[in-house]
Amino acid sequence: MRTTQGSLRAIAVLIPLYGCTSTPPAVKHEGSFRDRSTVPVDVLWRELATSQSIPAIFAIEAELAMRGATSSGDEYLGRHTSGLIGSSFYIRNSVVAGDRDCSSFASAAGAQRFFLAEGGPYSDRHALDRDGDGIACEFGNVLRASVARHRKPMVVQSRPRSFVASSQCFVGPRGGTYTITASGNKNYGGC
């Protein structure tokens, strides 16, 4: 049930941000983005599995995507964050002072990494995350595609067995007689 824990972890981190305040808690942002370009891929996957900060998870996922690493064991890109795509958690100002847009980047992962390095998701002076979900440009599509490839299909229960009404008379354990109805119930008045 790690997906559920990851989702609960995401919600727990975002609850303070969803209120009326536009100033995020300083503790949540400290150290969220740091240059991870020299960190080995296996270490990034371990960090992803243990991180408690959604912005840090976004940064790790962006770095892994830049390197083309989409999964490792049970972990995959978007496992903890794909449910946030399109949900407005961060307040966006209409004033845009930046000089970059999504077409300025070679990849969505590059845009996400730049966005986070520039203060995202709390600040978006380049308007790369207009909906306020913490995901820049088309990086949400990268996460969705990863989830679609790696998520295990849900097990679907088989339909309940249907019964055919029977006129055959059965004898119960205490000697009573009954027939079987179309819904599978015993009808003690049928014999």
Secondary structure by P-SEA (a helix, b strand, c coil): caaaaaaaaaaaaaccccccccccccccccccccccccccaaaaaaaaaccccaaaaaaaaaaaaaaccccccccccccccccccccccbbbbccccccccccccccaaaaaaaaaaacccccccccccccccccccaaaaaaaaaaaaccccccccccccccccccbbbbcccbbbbbbccccccccccc
